[in-house]
Structures are given as structure tokens and as C-alpha cells.
Amino acid sequence: MGLLKNSLDGHDLALTGEGQLRESLDRFIGVRGLEVRPNSSAFARLKRECQILHHERTDGYYGEIDARREATVKILDAIETLEIEPQHVAAFIEGKPVESPTGKVGIRSYPWPDLIADWVRETRAKEKTAYSWTKIINKLTAHVGHDDAAAVTEHDLIGWKDKLVSSGLSPTTIKNHLTVLRTLYNFAKGNKRIPASPAAGVKYRAKSDPRRKRRGYTEEDAKRILIAARKENEAHLRWVPWIEAFTGARLEEICGAYVADVYEFGGVWCLDIRLDNRGEDGSLKTEGSERKTPLHPALIVEGFLDYVRSLPKDGPLFPGITPDRFGSRAGNGTKTIGRWIRERVRIIDPRKAPNHSWRHYFKSVCRDADIEEEHHDALTGHKGQGGEGRDYGEYYVRKLYREICKIKSPV
């Protein structure tokens, strides 16, 4: 048999796979006149022994040999280029912590401020995002005692994760922290600033607590809030709850809107949720967030358009909300409206988020009104599950207006 021949290069003798091995063995049995049936256990044992002999001589089937050799060459080249000590390579392969102290030969320092600045420049991330991510990384640098991203080890990150868990942070917050870390390390690895991401093997699994699941407002909650809003003189307390209740829009979409975003389109008054008037630092949650949302008749009857007409045409819809350091009104809007909901309206259930619970409420009333899912997804700016076809074309305002009119006012 070819398996037993001597050769300087096993590559020349290698079979292409299991099929050729079986054919070779069938010929051998036939030539020798052996009484071994093709599907018997004896044939299976003989085939297995021949496969072992074949792989010892050739290092695998024909198609596997080049791939193994190529991978070996790449690993050796990488080790030579990076000047990593062999014991560190072995530790990495075995899944053990790989220590990479600052200043180690072959590994350049990469301070976290430089890494974040590079990431912001390439991704064009918003200043607010860079600020919040830096705060997360500052927690890590305080834990490890230095700011060199290239010197952080997997062992360091596991210790930091354990510290976050012990601190009582919610599972969602911990997952967000680790996501930020992985994103930055993947960026550094992709730009050849570090040989491997120490965050790649850091796992975190936490069972979700059903007691923390966010709830939507009930119809009674909605009624209490809207009646209370009628008595307010501050514009954002008067109108933001009403807009949330009858559009399902996110608070930041409403607080960041401009007067020019409210207009009549095809005979239907709309709130146009878009970036046009929000400046360079303006943002929306997703690409699908841009949409024209028809104003429910209850908003018109309530006098919302009279309020809009009283404002300068080129100004913000809610000028009374002070912008934060990043020029966004959403943060301060969230704080003031949230306090008002808790302290004045007295809705104190911690599972009801003062503003986001409106999104849950709106979805519930849409279903109660038999509005099809694709239409209330279009109204709220959600990415639906209807496949690629949902991404083509637009939802006409007149159709969405007919749908939104099916919703009954709780007051």
C-alpha cells in the first residue's frame, strides 16, 4: 500500500481524503483476498489504523498539509517580528494569562488617551461618546495602576470585571463597560498597535433579573401624567409628555427638535425627526430613527400648534431646556421631566422609567388599536423584523396618520 512507502516528503504520498483512503483499502483487501466486508467493524478498525499510519507519515490529508504549514510559518514569522518569548506564545495557546509589562521588548506602549483619540478620529465619534468612554477607561486605569493599553493583560481585565461585579453595578452596565473595552482593543489590534486583544477571552454572563425589566405606563398612569402636564407653565413639562404619549418618539428626539421640524406635509401635521436642524453634534439613535411622525388629533385639539406658532421659526422647539456641555437638550430634559414625574405626579415605581416607559405604553396602545407591527415600528423608529423588504421605499405620512388616528386618548 502507498501508506507504507518510504519517502523524503510525505506530501507526495498524501491521500486526498477519506474517500481515497477507503478506495485504497478496498484494493488492498481485494489483492490480498482478505475476507473483510466493507461495512464491518473489522473494516472500520483497519481503516482507522491505516489513517493513523497515513497521518504519521504525511502529516494529514493532501489539502490539510499546506494549510498547516502556512499557519506554522505565519506563527513563526509573527513571533520573530514581535520578539515575543516562546513561553508567552505557549501560554496564549493554552489560554493562560500572558503578562505584558510596560516597556517589554517588541511591544510598544499605547497610552489609553492616544488610543481613544485615534478611535474618535477614525470613527468620527461624538464628543459625548468619547467623554463617556473615557470615564469607563479611567476606572480600568485606576484598577491596574497605569494608562498603557498595550500593557494590560487578560488577568488584569478579569480582576477588573470581578471588581465591577462586586461593586453592585447592574449586569447591563457591566456588559456595556466590557463592550467599550472590546471595541477599543479590536480597533488597536486592527491597526497593528497591539498583537492581540486581551479582552477577547474575558467572558461575562449574568442571568437577567425579571424584577428589573422595564414596564410601560398603564392607561391610568398616562391619564394622570397628561392631566398634570396641562397645569404646567414650563413648555417642556407641558408638551413633551403629550408628544411622547401620542407619537412614541424618544425623549431626545423631541427635546432636540426645532420649530422648523413641525410642519404640514401633504395635509398632515408632522414632527419631522431628522438631523437637518440639530447642528454638527446632533445625533439620532439609528439610521431608521429619521422619520416623519404624524401628530395625533389629540395634540392638535390640545393646542400644540398654537404653542409652535408662538416660537421663533428658526429656534429650538423647547428653548427653556438648557443644553448640556455637548449642546444636547436631552440630558437636562430627562432630569427635569424625570423629577417632575417622580415628585409631582408621584409615579415612583422604579421599573417605570419616567420617559422611556412612554415608548412601551405607545407600543401597547398600538397593538390594542390593531395597528400592524410594521406601521407602529415605522411610527416609533424601530427596526422591524420583516426582512430586507422593509428597508425599501417609505411609509407615506397619510397612511401613518390613518393608523395613528386609531389610538384613543386616555383623557
TORKOL-4160 file (C-alpha; in steps of 0.2 Angstrom, whole numbers, padded with zeros to 4 digits, m for minus):
411
<pt num="1" X="0000" Y="0000" Z="0000"/>
<pt num="2" X="0005" Y="0018" Z="m0003"/>
<pt num="3" X="0004" Y="0021" Z="0015"/>
<pt num="4" X="0019" Y="0011" Z="0019"/>
<pt num="5" X="0031" Y="0018" Z="0006"/>
<pt num="6" X="0046" Y="0027" Z="0011"/>
<pt num="7" X="0048" Y="0045" Z="0005"/>
<pt num="8" X="0058" Y="0061" Z="0010"/>
<pt num="9" X="0042" Y="0071" Z="0008"/>
<pt num="10" X="0026" Y="0064" Z="0015"/>
<pt num="11" X="0016" Y="0077" Z="0004"/>
<pt num="12" X="0020" Y="0067" Z="m0011"/>
<pt num="13" X="0011" Y="0052" Z="m0004"/>
<pt num="14" X="m0004" Y="0060" Z="0005"/>
<pt num="15" X="m0021" Y="0054" Z="0000"/>
<pt num="16" X="m0034" Y="0067" Z="m0004"/>
<pt num="17" X="m0046" Y="0062" Z="0010"/>
<pt num="18" X="m0057" Y="0049" Z="0017"/>
<pt num="19" X="m0064" Y="0043" Z="0000"/>
<pt num="20" X="m0047" Y="0039" Z="m0007"/>
<pt num="21" X="m0042" Y="0031" Z="0009"/>
<pt num="22" X="m0057" Y="0019" Z="0008"/>
<pt num="23" X="m0053" Y="0016" Z="m0011"/>
<pt num="24" X="m0035" Y="0011" Z="m0007"/>
<pt num="25" X="m0040" Y="0000" Z="0007"/>
<pt num="26" X="m0053" Y="m0009" Z="m0004"/>
<pt num="27" X="m0040" Y="m0013" Z="m0017"/>
<pt num="28" X="m0028" Y="m0019" Z="m0004"/>
<pt num="29" X="m0041" Y="m0031" Z="0003"/>
<pt num="30" X="m0046" Y="m0037" Z="m0015"/>
<pt num="31" X="m0027" Y="m0040" Z="m0020"/>
<pt num="32" X="m0024" Y="m0050" Z="m0004"/>
<pt num="33" X="m0040" Y="m0060" Z="m0005"/>
<pt num="34" X="m0045" Y="m0055" Z="0013"/>
<pt num="35" X="m0062" Y="m0059" Z="0020"/>
<pt num="36" X="m0067" Y="m0042" Z="0026"/>
<pt num="37" X="m0084" Y="m0034" Z="0022"/>
<pt num="38" X="m0084" Y="m0016" Z="0018"/>
<pt num="39" X="m0096" Y="m0011" Z="0032"/>
<pt num="40" X="m0090" Y="m0022" Z="0045"/>
<pt num="41" X="m0082" Y="m0017" Z="0062"/>
<pt num="42" X="m0066" Y="m0026" Z="0056"/>
<pt num="43" X="m0065" Y="m0015" Z="0040"/>
<pt num="44" X="m0068" Y="0001" Z="0051"/>
<pt num="45" X="m0054" Y="m0004" Z="0063"/>
<pt num="46" X="m0042" Y="m0007" Z="0049"/>
<pt num="47" X="m0047" Y="0009" Z="0041"/>
<pt num="48" X="m0043" Y="0018" Z="0057"/>
<pt num="49" X="m0026" Y="0010" Z="0059"/>
<pt num="50" X="m0022" Y="0015" Z="0041"/>
<pt num="51" X="m0027" Y="0033" Z="0044"/>
<pt num="52" X="m0016" Y="0034" Z="0059"/>
<pt num="53" X="m0001" Y="0027" Z="0049"/>
<pt num="54" X="m0005" Y="0039" Z="0035"/>
<pt num="55" X="m0006" Y="0054" Z="0046"/>
<pt num="56" X="0010" Y="0050" Z="0055"/>
<pt num="57" X="0019" Y="0048" Z="0038"/>
<pt num="58" X="0011" Y="0063" Z="0029"/>
<pt num="59" X="0005" Y="0075" Z="0042"/>
<pt num="60" X="m0013" Y="0074" Z="0036"/>
<pt num="61" X="m0023" Y="0073" Z="0020"/>
<pt num="62" X="m0017" Y="0082" Z="0005"/>
<pt num="63" X="m0027" Y="0098" Z="0007"/>
<pt num="64" X="m0023" Y="0099" Z="0025"/>
<pt num="65" X="m0004" Y="0099" Z="0024"/>
<pt num="66" X="m0001" Y="0116" Z="0015"/>
<pt num="67" X="m0014" Y="0124" Z="0027"/>
<pt num="68" X="m0004" Y="0118" Z="0042"/>
<pt num="69" X="0012" Y="0123" Z="0035"/>
<pt num="70" X="0006" Y="0140" Z="0031"/>
<pt num="71" X="m0001" Y="0143" Z="0048"/>
<pt num="72" X="0015" Y="0137" Z="0056"/>
<pt num="73" X="0025" Y="0149" Z="0045"/>
<pt num="74" X="0014" Y="0164" Z="0050"/>
<pt num="75" X="0015" Y="0160" Z="0068"/>
<pt num="76" X="0034" Y="0159" Z="0067"/>
<pt num="77" X="0035" Y="0175" Z="0057"/>
<pt num="78" X="0024" Y="0184" Z="0070"/>
<pt num="79" X="0035" Y="0178" Z="0084"/>
<pt num="80" X="0051" Y="0184" Z="0075"/>
<pt num="81" X="0043" Y="0201" Z="0071"/>
<pt num="82" X="0036" Y="0204" Z="0088"/>
<pt num="83" X="0050" Y="0196" Z="0098"/>
<pt num="84" X="0038" Y="0188" Z="0110"/>
<pt num="85" X="0046" Y="0175" Z="0121"/>
<pt num="86" X="0041" Y="0157" Z="0117"/>
<pt num="87" X="0034" Y="0154" Z="0134"/>
<pt num="88" X="0021" Y="0168" Z="0131"/>
<pt num="89" X="0016" Y="0160" Z="0115"/>
<pt num="90" X="0013" Y="0143" Z="0124"/>
<pt num="91" X="0004" Y="0152" Z="0137"/>
<pt num="92" X="m0008" Y="0161" Z="0125"/>
<pt num="93" X="m0011" Y="0145" Z="0115"/>
<pt num="94" X="m0016" Y="0136" Z="0132"/>
<pt num="95" X="m0027" Y="0150" Z="0137"/>
<pt num="96" X="m0017" Y="0156" Z="0152"/>
<pt num="97" X="m0014" Y="0174" Z="0156"/>
<pt num="98" X="0000" Y="0182" Z="0146"/>
<pt num="99" X="0010" Y="0195" Z="0156"/>
<pt num="100" X="0015" Y="0210" Z="0145"/>
<pt num="101" X="0024" Y="0223" Z="0156"/>
<pt num="102" X="0026" Y="0241" Z="0151"/>
<pt num="103" X="0042" Y="0243" Z="0141"/>
<pt num="104" X="0044" Y="0225" Z="0136"/>
<pt num="105" X="0054" Y="0222" Z="0120"/>
<pt num="106" X="0044" Y="0221" Z="0104"/>
<pt num="107" X="0028" Y="0228" Z="0112"/>
<pt num="108" X="0026" Y="0247" Z="0110"/>
<pt num="109" X="0017" Y="0257" Z="0123"/>
<pt num="110" X="0000" Y="0263" Z="0118"/>
<pt num="111" X="m0007" Y="0275" Z="0131"/>
<pt num="112" X="m0026" Y="0275" Z="0133"/>
<pt num="113" X="m0029" Y="0294" Z="0129"/>
<pt num="114" X="m0019" Y="0291" Z="0112"/>
<pt num="115" X="m0030" Y="0275" Z="0108"/>
<pt num="116" X="m0046" Y="0284" Z="0111"/>
<pt num="117" X="m0041" Y="0299" Z="0101"/>
<pt num="118" X="m0036" Y="0288" Z="0087"/>
<pt num="119" X="m0053" Y="0279" Z="0088"/>
<pt num="120" X="m0063" Y="0295" Z="0088"/>
<pt num="121" X="m0053" Y="0302" Z="0074"/>
<pt num="122" X="m0056" Y="0287" Z="0063"/>
<pt num="123" X="m0074" Y="0283" Z="0068"/>
<pt num="124" X="m0079" Y="0302" Z="0069"/>
<pt num="125" X="m0087" Y="0298" Z="0086"/>
<pt num="126" X="m0097" Y="0311" Z="0095"/>
<pt num="127" X="m0088" Y="0321" Z="0109"/>
<pt num="128" X="m0101" Y="0315" Z="0121"/>
<pt num="129" X="m0097" Y="0297" Z="0117"/>
<pt num="130" X="m0078" Y="0300" Z="0119"/>
<pt num="131" X="m0082" Y="0308" Z="0136"/>
<pt num="132" X="m0092" Y="0293" Z="0142"/>
<pt num="133" X="m0080" Y="0280" Z="0136"/>
<pt num="134" X="m0065" Y="0289" Z="0144"/>
<pt num="135" X="m0074" Y="0289" Z="0161"/>
<pt num="136" X="m0076" Y="0270" Z="0159"/>
<pt num="137" X="m0057" Y="0268" Z="0154"/>
<pt num="138" X="m0052" Y="0279" Z="0169"/>
<pt num="139" X="m0060" Y="0266" Z="0180"/>
<pt num="140" X="m0049" Y="0252" Z="0172"/>
<pt num="141" X="m0033" Y="0263" Z="0173"/>
<pt num="142" X="m0036" Y="0266" Z="0192"/>
<pt num="143" X="m0038" Y="0247" Z="0194"/>
<pt num="144" X="m0022" Y="0242" Z="0185"/>
<pt num="145" X="m0012" Y="0257" Z="0191"/>
<pt num="146" X="m0006" Y="0263" Z="0173"/>
<pt num="147" X="m0013" Y="0270" Z="0157"/>
<pt num="148" X="m0004" Y="0259" Z="0144"/>
<pt num="149" X="m0017" Y="0249" Z="0135"/>
<pt num="150" X="m0003" Y="0238" Z="0127"/>
<pt num="151" X="0002" Y="0233" Z="0145"/>
<pt num="152" X="m0015" Y="0227" Z="0151"/>
<pt num="153" X="m0016" Y="0208" Z="0152"/>
<pt num="154" X="m0031" Y="0196" Z="0152"/>
<pt num="155" X="m0028" Y="0193" Z="0170"/>
<pt num="156" X="m0030" Y="0212" Z="0174"/>
<pt num="157" X="m0046" Y="0213" Z="0164"/>
<pt num="158" X="m0054" Y="0198" Z="0174"/>
<pt num="159" X="m0049" Y="0206" Z="0190"/>
<pt num="160" X="m0057" Y="0222" Z="0184"/>
<pt num="161" X="m0073" Y="0213" Z="0179"/>
<pt num="162" X="m0074" Y="0205" Z="0196"/>
<pt num="163" X="m0072" Y="0222" Z="0204"/>
<pt num="164" X="m0086" Y="0229" Z="0194"/>
<pt num="165" X="m0097" Y="0214" Z="0199"/>
<pt num="166" X="m0093" Y="0216" Z="0217"/>
<pt num="167" X="m0097" Y="0235" Z="0216"/>
<pt num="168" X="m0116" Y="0231" Z="0213"/>
<pt num="169" X="m0117" Y="0238" Z="0196"/>
<pt num="170" X="m0131" Y="0231" Z="0185"/>
<pt num="171" X="m0127" Y="0217" Z="0173"/>
<pt num="172" X="m0132" Y="0229" Z="0158"/>
<pt num="173" X="m0119" Y="0242" Z="0164"/>
<pt num="174" X="m0105" Y="0229" Z="0166"/>
<pt num="175" X="m0109" Y="0222" Z="0149"/>
<pt num="176" X="m0108" Y="0240" Z="0142"/>
<pt num="177" X="m0091" Y="0243" Z="0150"/>
<pt num="178" X="m0084" Y="0227" Z="0143"/>
<pt num="179" X="m0091" Y="0231" Z="0126"/>
<pt num="180" X="m0082" Y="0248" Z="0126"/>
<pt num="181" X="m0066" Y="0239" Z="0131"/>
<pt num="182" X="m0068" Y="0226" Z="0117"/>
<pt num="183" X="m0072" Y="0239" Z="0104"/>
<pt num="184" X="m0056" Y="0249" Z="0108"/>
<pt num="185" X="m0045" Y="0234" Z="0109"/>
<pt num="186" X="m0051" Y="0227" Z="0092"/>
<pt num="187" X="m0048" Y="0244" Z="0085"/>
<pt num="188" X="m0030" Y="0244" Z="0092"/>
<pt num="189" X="m0027" Y="0226" Z="0085"/>
<pt num="190" X="m0034" Y="0230" Z="0068"/>
<pt num="191" X="m0022" Y="0245" Z="0067"/>
<pt num="192" X="m0007" Y="0234" Z="0072"/>
<pt num="193" X="m0004" Y="0243" Z="0088"/>
<pt num="194" X="m0006" Y="0228" Z="0099"/>
<pt num="195" X="m0003" Y="0209" Z="0094"/>
<pt num="196" X="m0019" Y="0203" Z="0102"/>
<pt num="197" X="m0034" Y="0209" Z="0111"/>
<pt num="198" X="m0033" Y="0204" Z="0130"/>
<pt num="199" X="m0051" Y="0207" Z="0131"/>
<pt num="200" X="m0055" Y="0193" Z="0118"/>
<pt num="201" X="m0056" Y="0179" Z="0131"/>
<pt num="202" X="m0064" Y="0189" Z="0145"/>
<pt num="203" X="m0082" Y="0182" Z="0147"/>
<pt num="204" X="m0096" Y="0189" Z="0157"/>
<pt num="205" X="m0113" Y="0180" Z="0159"/>
<pt num="206" X="m0126" Y="0186" Z="0171"/>
<pt num="207" X="m0144" Y="0180" Z="0172"/>
<pt num="208" X="m0156" Y="0194" Z="0169"/>
<pt num="209" X="m0167" Y="0198" Z="0184"/>
<pt num="210" X="m0185" Y="0199" Z="0179"/>
<pt num="211" X="m0188" Y="0211" Z="0193"/>
<pt num="212" X="m0178" Y="0224" Z="0184"/>
<pt num="213" X="m0187" Y="0223" Z="0167"/>
<pt num="214" X="m0194" Y="0240" Z="0162"/>
<pt num="215" X="m0213" Y="0242" Z="0162"/>
<pt num="216" X="m0223" Y="0254" Z="0152"/>
<pt num="217" X="m0236" Y="0266" Z="0159"/>
<pt num="218" X="m0253" Y="0260" Z="0161"/>
<pt num="219" X="m0268" Y="0270" Z="0154"/>
<pt num="220" X="m0271" Y="0276" Z="0172"/>
<pt num="221" X="m0253" Y="0282" Z="0173"/>
<pt num="222" X="m0254" Y="0291" Z="0156"/>
<pt num="223" X="m0270" Y="0299" Z="0161"/>
<pt num="224" X="m0263" Y="0306" Z="0177"/>
<pt num="225" X="m0247" Y="0312" Z="0168"/>
<pt num="226" X="m0256" Y="0321" Z="0154"/>
<pt num="227" X="m0269" Y="0329" Z="0166"/>
<pt num="228" X="m0254" Y="0335" Z="0177"/>
<pt num="229" X="m0245" Y="0342" Z="0162"/>
<pt num="230" X="m0260" Y="0353" Z="0157"/>
<pt num="231" X="m0257" Y="0363" Z="0173"/>
<pt num="232" X="m0238" Y="0367" Z="0169"/>
<pt num="233" X="m0232" Y="0383" Z="0163"/>
<pt num="234" X="m0214" Y="0377" Z="0158"/>
<pt num="235" X="m0216" Y="0372" Z="0140"/>
<pt num="236" X="m0206" Y="0356" Z="0140"/>
<pt num="237" X="m0216" Y="0350" Z="0155"/>
<pt num="238" X="m0232" Y="0355" Z="0147"/>
<pt num="239" X="m0229" Y="0347" Z="0130"/>
<pt num="240" X="m0216" Y="0334" Z="0130"/>
<pt num="241" X="m0226" Y="0321" Z="0139"/>
<pt num="242" X="m0241" Y="0324" Z="0127"/>
<pt num="243" X="m0229" Y="0321" Z="0112"/>
<pt num="244" X="m0222" Y="0306" Z="0120"/>
<pt num="245" X="m0239" Y="0299" Z="0123"/>
<pt num="246" X="m0246" Y="0301" Z="0105"/>
<pt num="247" X="m0230" Y="0298" Z="0094"/>
<pt num="248" X="m0220" Y="0285" Z="0104"/>
<pt num="249" X="m0204" Y="0296" Z="0100"/>
<pt num="250" X="m0189" Y="0295" Z="0111"/>
<pt num="251" X="m0186" Y="0310" Z="0123"/>
<pt num="252" X="m0170" Y="0315" Z="0115"/>
<pt num="253" X="m0179" Y="0316" Z="0098"/>
<pt num="254" X="m0192" Y="0328" Z="0105"/>
<pt num="255" X="m0181" Y="0339" Z="0116"/>
<pt num="256" X="m0168" Y="0341" Z="0102"/>
<pt num="257" X="m0181" Y="0346" Z="0089"/>
<pt num="258" X="m0183" Y="0363" Z="0081"/>
<pt num="259" X="m0198" Y="0373" Z="0077"/>
<pt num="260" X="m0194" Y="0370" Z="0058"/>
<pt num="261" X="m0197" Y="0351" Z="0062"/>
<pt num="262" X="m0215" Y="0354" Z="0064"/>
<pt num="263" X="m0224" Y="0357" Z="0048"/>
<pt num="264" X="m0239" Y="0352" Z="0037"/>
<pt num="265" X="m0235" Y="0339" Z="0024"/>
<pt num="266" X="m0247" Y="0333" Z="0012"/>
<pt num="267" X="m0261" Y="0340" Z="0023"/>
<pt num="268" X="m0255" Y="0331" Z="0038"/>
<pt num="269" X="m0246" Y="0340" Z="0053"/>
<pt num="270" X="m0230" Y="0331" Z="0057"/>
<pt num="271" X="m0215" Y="0331" Z="0068"/>
<pt num="272" X="m0200" Y="0328" Z="0057"/>
<pt num="273" X="m0187" Y="0318" Z="0067"/>
<pt num="274" X="m0171" Y="0322" Z="0057"/>
<pt num="275" X="m0154" Y="0329" Z="0059"/>
<pt num="276" X="m0155" Y="0344" Z="0047"/>
<pt num="277" X="m0158" Y="0357" Z="0061"/>
<pt num="278" X="m0148" Y="0349" Z="0075"/>
<pt num="279" X="m0130" Y="0355" Z="0071"/>
<pt num="280" X="m0114" Y="0345" Z="0069"/>
<pt num="281" X="m0115" Y="0337" Z="0086"/>
<pt num="282" X="m0133" Y="0332" Z="0083"/>
<pt num="283" X="m0137" Y="0313" Z="0083"/>
<pt num="284" X="m0151" Y="0300" Z="0082"/>
<pt num="285" X="m0151" Y="0283" Z="0089"/>
<pt num="286" X="m0151" Y="0274" Z="0072"/>
<pt num="287" X="m0152" Y="0277" Z="0054"/>
<pt num="288" X="m0170" Y="0271" Z="0054"/>
<pt num="289" X="m0174" Y="0284" Z="0068"/>
<pt num="290" X="m0176" Y="0298" Z="0054"/>
<pt num="291" X="m0195" Y="0298" Z="0050"/>
<pt num="292" X="m0210" Y="0310" Z="0049"/>
<pt num="293" X="m0222" Y="0306" Z="0063"/>
<pt num="294" X="m0240" Y="0312" Z="0061"/>
<pt num="295" X="m0247" Y="0322" Z="0075"/>
<pt num="296" X="m0261" Y="0314" Z="0083"/>
<pt num="297" X="m0278" Y="0324" Z="0083"/>
<pt num="298" X="m0277" Y="0325" Z="0102"/>
<pt num="299" X="m0261" Y="0335" Z="0101"/>
<pt num="300" X="m0269" Y="0347" Z="0088"/>
<pt num="301" X="m0285" Y="0349" Z="0099"/>
<pt num="302" X="m0274" Y="0352" Z="0114"/>
<pt num="303" X="m0267" Y="0367" Z="0106"/>
<pt num="304" X="m0249" Y="0361" Z="0102"/>
<pt num="305" X="m0249" Y="0370" Z="0086"/>
<pt num="306" X="m0253" Y="0387" Z="0094"/>
<pt num="307" X="m0238" Y="0384" Z="0105"/>
<pt num="308" X="m0227" Y="0381" Z="0090"/>
<pt num="309" X="m0233" Y="0396" Z="0081"/>
<pt num="310" X="m0228" Y="0407" Z="0096"/>
<pt num="311" X="m0210" Y="0402" Z="0094"/>
<pt num="312" X="m0196" Y="0410" Z="0083"/>
<pt num="313" X="m0196" Y="0400" Z="0067"/>
<pt num="314" X="m0178" Y="0396" Z="0067"/>
<pt num="315" X="m0176" Y="0391" Z="0085"/>
<pt num="316" X="m0177" Y="0376" Z="0096"/>
<pt num="317" X="m0194" Y="0368" Z="0100"/>
<pt num="318" X="m0191" Y="0369" Z="0118"/>
<pt num="319" X="m0179" Y="0384" Z="0122"/>
<pt num="320" X="m0182" Y="0383" Z="0140"/>
<pt num="321" X="m0172" Y="0367" Z="0142"/>
<pt num="322" X="m0153" Y="0371" Z="0145"/>
<pt num="323" X="m0141" Y="0362" Z="0133"/>
<pt num="324" X="m0128" Y="0352" Z="0142"/>
<pt num="325" X="m0109" Y="0354" Z="0139"/>
<pt num="326" X="m0111" Y="0344" Z="0122"/>
<pt num="327" X="m0125" Y="0355" Z="0116"/>
<pt num="328" X="m0139" Y="0342" Z="0119"/>
<pt num="329" X="m0155" Y="0346" Z="0127"/>
<pt num="330" X="m0159" Y="0328" Z="0130"/>
<pt num="331" X="m0149" Y="0326" Z="0146"/>
<pt num="332" X="m0157" Y="0341" Z="0156"/>
<pt num="333" X="m0174" Y="0337" Z="0148"/>
<pt num="334" X="m0173" Y="0319" Z="0155"/>
<pt num="335" X="m0168" Y="0326" Z="0173"/>
<pt num="336" X="m0181" Y="0339" Z="0174"/>
<pt num="337" X="m0195" Y="0329" Z="0167"/>
<pt num="338" X="m0190" Y="0313" Z="0177"/>
<pt num="339" X="m0190" Y="0323" Z="0194"/>
<pt num="340" X="m0207" Y="0330" Z="0189"/>
<pt num="341" X="m0214" Y="0313" Z="0186"/>
<pt num="342" X="m0207" Y="0306" Z="0202"/>
<pt num="343" X="m0210" Y="0321" Z="0214"/>
<pt num="344" X="m0226" Y="0330" Z="0207"/>
<pt num="345" X="m0235" Y="0316" Z="0198"/>
<pt num="346" X="m0230" Y="0303" Z="0211"/>
<pt num="347" X="m0226" Y="0289" Z="0199"/>
<pt num="348" X="m0212" Y="0281" Z="0209"/>
<pt num="349" X="m0212" Y="0263" Z="0203"/>
<pt num="350" X="m0193" Y="0260" Z="0199"/>
<pt num="351" X="m0197" Y="0249" Z="0185"/>
<pt num="352" X="m0206" Y="0263" Z="0176"/>
<pt num="353" X="m0193" Y="0275" Z="0168"/>
<pt num="354" X="m0201" Y="0292" Z="0168"/>
<pt num="355" X="m0198" Y="0295" Z="0150"/>
<pt num="356" X="m0194" Y="0278" Z="0141"/>
<pt num="357" X="m0210" Y="0270" Z="0148"/>
<pt num="358" X="m0219" Y="0280" Z="0136"/>
<pt num="359" X="m0212" Y="0270" Z="0122"/>
<pt num="360" X="m0218" Y="0254" Z="0130"/>
<pt num="361" X="m0235" Y="0262" Z="0133"/>
<pt num="362" X="m0236" Y="0268" Z="0114"/>
<pt num="363" X="m0232" Y="0250" Z="0108"/>
<pt num="364" X="m0246" Y="0243" Z="0119"/>
<pt num="365" X="m0259" Y="0255" Z="0113"/>
<pt num="366" X="m0254" Y="0252" Z="0095"/>
<pt num="367" X="m0257" Y="0234" Z="0097"/>
<pt num="368" X="m0274" Y="0237" Z="0106"/>
<pt num="369" X="m0279" Y="0248" Z="0092"/>
<pt num="370" X="m0275" Y="0233" Z="0080"/>
<pt num="371" X="m0261" Y="0244" Z="0071"/>
<pt num="372" X="m0250" Y="0232" Z="0061"/>
<pt num="373" X="m0232" Y="0229" Z="0068"/>
<pt num="374" X="m0223" Y="0236" Z="0053"/>
<pt num="375" X="m0233" Y="0253" Z="0055"/>
<pt num="376" X="m0230" Y="0255" Z="0073"/>
<pt num="377" X="m0212" Y="0251" Z="0070"/>
<pt num="378" X="m0212" Y="0265" Z="0057"/>
<pt num="379" X="m0220" Y="0277" Z="0069"/>
<pt num="380" X="m0208" Y="0273" Z="0083"/>
<pt num="381" X="m0192" Y="0272" Z="0073"/>
<pt num="382" X="m0189" Y="0253" Z="0077"/>
<pt num="383" X="m0180" Y="0242" Z="0065"/>
<pt num="384" X="m0193" Y="0229" Z="0061"/>
<pt num="385" X="m0191" Y="0210" Z="0059"/>
<pt num="386" X="m0199" Y="0210" Z="0042"/>
<pt num="387" X="m0184" Y="0207" Z="0031"/>
<pt num="388" X="m0174" Y="0217" Z="0019"/>
<pt num="389" X="m0190" Y="0222" Z="0010"/>
<pt num="390" X="m0195" Y="0234" Z="0025"/>
<pt num="391" X="m0179" Y="0244" Z="0021"/>
<pt num="392" X="m0186" Y="0249" Z="0003"/>
<pt num="393" X="m0197" Y="0264" Z="0000"/>
<pt num="394" X="m0205" Y="0274" Z="0013"/>
<pt num="395" X="m0221" Y="0274" Z="0024"/>
<pt num="396" X="m0232" Y="0288" Z="0017"/>
<pt num="397" X="m0237" Y="0300" Z="0030"/>
<pt num="398" X="m0256" Y="0299" Z="0026"/>
<pt num="399" X="m0256" Y="0280" Z="0029"/>
<pt num="400" X="m0247" Y="0283" Z="0046"/>
<pt num="401" X="m0259" Y="0296" Z="0050"/>
<pt num="402" X="m0274" Y="0285" Z="0047"/>
<pt num="403" X="m0265" Y="0272" Z="0058"/>
<pt num="404" X="m0261" Y="0284" Z="0072"/>
<pt num="405" X="m0279" Y="0290" Z="0072"/>
<pt num="406" X="m0285" Y="0273" Z="0078"/>
<pt num="407" X="m0277" Y="0277" Z="0095"/>
<pt num="408" X="m0289" Y="0283" Z="0108"/>
<pt num="409" X="m0284" Y="0297" Z="0120"/>
<pt num="410" X="m0283" Y="0292" Z="0139"/>
<pt num="411" X="m0290" Y="0309" Z="0144"/>
